[in-house]
Amino acid sequence: MIPVRGGQSDVRPVQSNPVTARLADIAAQAGVSEATVSRVLNGKPGVAAATRESVLAALDVLGYERPVRLRHRSAGLVGLITPELDNPIFPALAQVIGQALTRQGYTPVLATQTPGGSTEDELTEMLVDRGVSGIIFVSGLHADTTADMQRYDQLRGQGVPYVLLGGFSSKVKAPFVSPDDRAAMHLAVTHLVSLGHTRIGLAVGPKRFVPVLRKIEGFQQAMESQLGLAPEESEDLIQHSLYTLEGGQAAASALIGVGCTAVVCASDMMALGAIRAARGLGLKVPRDVSVVGFDDSPLIAFTDPPLTTIRQPVQAMGQAAVRTLLEEIGGTPAPHSEFVFMPELVVRGSTASGPGAVGRS
């Protein structure tokens, strides 16, 4: 705790006996002036939010407790609902969103669905009961074309602003944030064709989800423009499975079985399963089979081999979701539209020239 007396601040170390903190130490750590430190600790206006956070972070680093006034100051709770945390992309998004909310003075509340546990509707009700200022849904039921979208209308009727991340529905009057799934498939297929692959498979999740339908559309368009395959011809090169290592292994086994020398996967977890499938069949990646993932999850660059993947713009999407939600909370509703972010191809060691083919630049 930092008692404040007339502009001089006494700071008590967390681990040791009380001492008087020197403003110069905090200022040096934060890279600001002593006057700025004093203004922050005394709760004075006229300090940029980023600068204020730097000073508070300096207190943490130096081992001093934050002032009670600043420590407890919160603009409210914001709920974040994710379908799971097993897939590394969801913790990555949660971290970006949580940090962005904290910087704006909000307290993020992470609610995660688990098998046999709380449903999205139950988690939503729990957050509303706790008086959240708004909710961000990540890959929720809004992405399921078979789900009843009236649940979101009811939430709007309760006066709770929300933003939906991943998957778009024309039936939900709210702002959406998504990666460009069609463009992602164009990037992957174009890369593999440039390496000489002509038999390329796609391993994706259940067909009822909007991101899956978009990936299929982008994949088939790319296969037609790059290889001259009509959509009905590339249909046999698509396998639906679960977004898990086991799901990727099953889908890739089937695709390799019909002669695919390259497999594009809808998640990095599926891609790791595809690599396992190839090895289980006595094949080597990328010599015999090339594999492309999707997400660029943390640590995926350190797999064996390092995974070529489509990087989701997690930082940009997470910040956009927070910015849009806070505008809604502030009384400036965003239009019913979709903010689409361009993904990026990250080439590593799991793709190479097709067997017997000469790669084209």
C-alpha positions in Angstrom: 0.0 0.0 0.0 1.2 3.5 -0.8 0.0 6.2 1.7 0.0 9.6 -0.1 0.8 12.8 1.8 1.0 16.1 0.0 2.8 14.7 -3.1 5.3 12.6 -1.2 4.7 8.9 -1.4 5.7 6.3 1.2 6.1 2.8 -0.4 6.3 -0.4 1.6 8.1 -3.3 0.0 6.1 -6.5 -0.2 8.8 -8.7 1.1 10.6 -6.5 3.6 10.2 -3.9 6.4 8.6 -0.6 5.4 10.9 1.9 3.7 10.5 5.2 1.9 10.7 4.7 -1.8 12.7 7.1 -3.7 10.7 8.6 -6.6 14.0 8.6 -8.6 14.2 4.8 -8.5 10.6 4.4 -9.7 11.1 7.1 -12.4 14.3 5.4 -13.6 12.6 2.1 -13.8 9.6 3.5 -15.7 11.6 5.8 -17.9 9.6 8.9 -16.8 10.2 12.0 -14.7 9.9 12.1 -10.9 7.1 14.6 -11.3 5.2 12.1 -13.5 5.6 9.3 -10.9 4.3 11.7 -8.2 1.2 12.5 -10.3 0.5 8.8 -10.8 0.9 7.9 -7.2 -1.3 10.8 -6.1 -4.0 10.0 -8.6 -3.6 13.3 -10.4 -5.0 13.7 -13.9 -3.0 14.6 -17.0 -1.0 11.4 -17.3 -1.4 9.2 -20.4 -2.8 5.7 -19.8 0.3 4.0 -21.2 2.6 6.1 -19.0 0.4 5.4 -15.9 0.7 1.7 -16.6 4.5 2.0 -16.9 4.8 3.6 -13.5 2.6 1.0 -11.9 4.6 -1.8 -13.6 7.8 -0.2 -12.2 6.3 -0.5 -8.7 5.7 -4.2 -9.4 9.2 -4.8 -10.7 10.8 -3.0 -7.7 8.7 -5.1 -5.3 6.3 -2.4 -4.0 2.6 -2.6 -3.5 0.4 -0.4 -5.6 -1.6 2.3 -3.9 -5.0 0.9 -2.8 -6.8 3.5 -4.8 -5.0 2.5 -8.0 -4.9 -1.2 -7.2 -8.7 -1.5 -6.8 -9.7 1.0 -9.5 -11.7 -0.8 -12.1 -14.0 0.3 -14.8 -15.9 -3.0 -14.4 -15.8 -6.6 -15.3 -15.7 -7.9 -18.9 -16.5 -11.6 -19.7 -14.5 -13.6 -22.1 -16.0 -17.0 -23.2 -13.8 -19.5 -25.0 -14.8 -23.0 -26.1 -11.6 -24.6 -24.6 -8.0 -24.0 -23.6 -6.5 -27.2 -25.0 -5.9 -25.6 -28.4 -3.1 -23.0 -27.8 -4.7 -20.4 -30.0 -7.4 -19.8 -27.4 -5.0 -19.0 -24.5 -3.1 -16.8 -26.9 -6.2 -14.8 -27.7 -7.3 -14.7 -24.1 -3.9 -13.3 -23.1 -4.1 -10.5 -25.7 -7.7 -9.6 -24.9 -7.1 -9.8 -21.1 -4.1 -7.4 -21.4 -5.9 -5.0 -23.6 -8.9 -4.9 -21.1 -6.6 -4.4 -18.1 -4.8 -1.5 -19.8 -8.2 0.2 -20.1 -9.0 -0.3 -16.5 -11.3 -3.3 -16.9 -11.1 -6.7 -15.1 -11.3 -9.6 -17.5 -13.2 -12.7 -16.4 -12.3 -15.8 -18.3 -15.0 -18.4 -18.7 -14.2 -21.7 -20.5 -16.4 -24.5 -21.6 -15.3 -28.0 -20.6 -16.7 -31.4 -21.7 -19.6 -32.2 -19.4 -19.3 -28.8 -17.8 -21.0 -25.4 -18.2 -22.4 -24.6 -21.6 -22.0 -21.2 -23.4 -25.5 -20.2 -22.3 -24.8 -21.1 -18.6 -21.5 -19.2 -18.7 -23.3 -16.2 -20.2 -25.9 -16.2 -17.5 -23.3 -16.5 -14.8 -21.4 -13.4 -16.2 -24.6 -11.4 -16.6 -25.6 -12.2 -13.0 -22.2 -10.8 -11.9 -22.9 -7.6 -13.6 -20.3 -7.6 -16.4 -20.1 -4.5 -18.6 -19.8 -6.6 -21.7 -18.8 -10.0 -23.1 -16.5 -11.2 -25.9 -17.4 -14.6 -27.4 -14.5 -16.5 -29.0 -15.5 -19.2 -31.5 -18.9 -19.6 -29.8 -22.3 -20.9 -31.0 -22.5 -17.9 -33.3 -20.0 -19.8 -35.6 -22.4 -22.8 -35.7 -24.8 -22.5 -38.6 -27.2 -25.0 -36.9 -27.4 -23.1 -33.6 -30.3 -20.9 -32.5 -29.1 -17.3 -32.7 -32.0 -15.9 -30.6 -29.8 -16.3 -27.5 -27.8 -13.3 -28.7 -30.9 -11.2 -29.3 -32.0 -12.0 -25.7 -28.6 -10.9 -24.4 -28.9 -7.7 -26.4 -32.3 -7.2 -24.8 -30.7 -7.4 -21.4 -28.6 -4.4 -22.2 -25.3 -6.3 -22.3 -22.9 -5.3 -25.2 -20.9 -8.1 -26.8 -18.5 -8.8 -29.7 -18.2 -12.1 -31.5 -14.8 -13.4 -32.6 -14.5 -16.0 -35.3 -17.4 -16.9 -37.5 -20.1 -14.6 -38.9 -23.8 -14.8 -38.9 -26.2 -12.4 -40.6 -28.8 -13.3 -38.0 -26.8 -11.6 -35.2 -26.9 -7.8 -35.1 -23.5 -7.3 -33.6 -19.9 -6.6 -34.6 -17.7 -9.6 -35.6 -13.9 -10.0 -35.7 -12.5 -12.8 -37.9 -9.4 -13.9 -39.8 -9.8 -14.2 -43.6 -10.2 -18.0 -43.9 -10.6 -17.9 -47.7 -7.4 -16.0 -48.1 -5.6 -18.3 -45.7 -6.4 -21.3 -48.0 -5.2 -19.4 -51.0 -1.9 -18.7 -49.3 -1.4 -22.4 -48.3 -2.4 -23.9 -51.7 -0.4 -21.4 -53.7 2.7 -22.2 -51.6 2.3 -25.9 -52.1 1.6 -25.6 -55.8 4.8 -23.5 -56.1 6.7 -26.5 -54.6 5.3 -28.8 -57.3 2.5 -30.5 -55.4 -0.6 -31.3 -57.5 -2.4 -33.6 -55.1 -3.3 -31.4 -52.0 -5.7 -32.4 -49.3 -7.6 -30.3 -46.7 -8.2 -31.5 -43.1 -10.9 -29.4 -41.4 -13.5 -29.5 -38.7 -17.2 -30.2 -38.9 -18.9 -28.7 -41.9 -21.6 -26.8 -39.9 -19.1 -24.1 -38.7 -18.7 -20.9 -40.7 -14.9 -20.9 -40.6 -14.9 -24.4 -42.0 -17.2 -23.5 -44.8 -15.0 -20.5 -45.6 -11.9 -22.6 -45.6 -13.5 -25.1 -48.0 -14.6 -22.3 -50.3 -11.1 -20.8 -50.3 -9.4 -24.1 -50.8 -11.6 -25.1 -53.8 -11.2 -21.7 -55.4 -7.4 -22.0 -55.0 -7.4 -25.5 -56.4 -9.4 -24.4 -59.4 -7.3 -21.3 -60.1 -3.9 -23.0 -59.4 -4.5 -26.5 -60.7 -7.7 -26.3 -62.8 -9.6 -28.6 -60.5 -13.4 -28.0 -60.5 -15.0 -27.9 -57.0 -16.6 -31.3 -57.5 -13.1 -32.7 -58.3 -11.5 -31.3 -55.2 -14.4 -32.4 -53.0 -12.7 -35.8 -52.6 -9.6 -34.1 -51.2 -11.4 -32.7 -48.2 -11.7 -34.6 -44.9 -13.7 -33.5 -41.9 -12.6 -34.4 -38.4 -12.0 -32.9 -34.9 -9.7 -30.0 -34.2 -7.3 -32.3 -32.2 -4.1 -34.2 -32.8 -6.1 -37.4 -33.1 -8.5 -35.7 -35.5 -5.7 -34.5 -37.7 -4.1 -37.9 -37.7 -7.3 -39.6 -38.9 -8.0 -37.0 -41.6 -4.4 -37.0 -42.9 -4.3 -40.8 -43.0 -7.3 -40.8 -45.3 -5.9 -38.0 -47.5 -2.5 -39.7 -47.8 -4.4 -42.9 -48.6 -5.9 -41.2 -51.7 -2.6 -40.0 -52.9 -2.1 -36.6 -51.4 1.5 -35.5 -51.1 0.5 -32.4 -49.1 -2.1 -31.7 -46.4 -3.4 -28.3 -45.3 -4.8 -28.5 -41.8 -7.4 -26.2 -40.1 -5.3 -26.0 -36.9 -1.8 -26.5 -35.7 -3.0 -29.4 -33.5 -4.4 -31.1 -36.5 -1.2 -30.5 -38.4 0.8 -32.2 -35.6 -1.6 -35.1 -36.0 -1.0 -35.2 -39.7 2.8 -35.4 -39.2 2.2 -38.4 -36.8 0.0 -40.0 -39.5 2.7 -39.7 -42.1 5.3 -41.2 -39.8 2.9 -44.0 -38.9 2.7 -44.9 -42.6 6.5 -45.0 -42.8 6.7 -41.6 -44.6 8.9 -38.6 -43.8 7.8 -35.0 -43.5 8.5 -33.0 -45.6 10.4 -35.4 -48.0 7.3 -37.6 -48.7 4.5 -35.4 -47.4 4.3 -31.7 -46.8 2.1 -30.4 -44.0 0.7 -26.8 -43.4 -1.0 -25.8 -40.1 -3.2 -23.0 -39.2 -2.9 -20.5 -36.2 0.9 -20.3 -35.6 0.3 -21.3 -32.0 3.0 -20.5 -29.4 6.0 -23.0 -29.5 4.8 -24.4 -32.9 8.1 -23.1 -34.4 10.0 -25.6 -32.2 8.2 -28.8 -33.3 10.0 -31.5 -35.3 10.1 -30.4 -38.1 9.2 -26.8 -37.4 5.7 -26.3 -38.8 4.9 -24.3 -41.8 1.6 -22.6 -40.9 -0.9 -19.8 -41.5 -0.5 -17.2 -38.8 -3.7 -15.8 -37.4 -3.2 -12.0 -36.5 -4.0 -12.7 -32.9 -2.7 -9.4 -31.6 -4.7 -7.3 -34.1 -7.9 -9.3 -33.7 -7.8 -9.3 -29.9 -7.2 -5.6 -29.7 -9.9 -4.9 -32.3 -12.4 -7.0 -30.3 -11.6 -5.0 -27.1 -11.7 -1.7 -28.8 -15.0 -2.4 -30.5 -16.6 -3.7 -27.2 -15.4 -0.7 -25.3 -17.0 1.6 -27.9 -20.2 -0.4 -27.4 -20.0 0.0 -23.6 -19.3 3.7 -24.1 -22.5 4.2 -26.0 -21.1 4.2 -29.5 -22.4 0.9 -31.0 -20.4 -0.5 -33.8 -22.2 -1.3 -37.0 -23.5 -4.8 -37.7 -20.4 -5.7 -39.7 -17.4 -8.0 -39.8 -13.8 -6.8 -39.3 -11.7 -9.3 -41.3 -8.0 -9.6 -40.7 -5.5 -10.9 -43.3 -3.5 -14.0 -42.1 0.2 -14.6 -43.0 2.0 -17.6 -44.4 5.0 -18.6 -42.2 7.2 -21.0 -44.1 9.3 -23.4 -41.9 10.5 -27.0 -42.3 7.3 -29.1 -42.8 6.9 -28.2 -46.5 9.2 -29.1 -49.4 9.1 -29.9 -53.1 6.6 -32.6 -54.1 8.0 -36.1 -54.7 9.7 -36.2 -58.1 8.6 -32.6 -58.8 10.6 -29.5 -59.5 9.3 -26.6 -57.4 8.3 -23.4 -59.2 9.1 -20.0 -57.8 
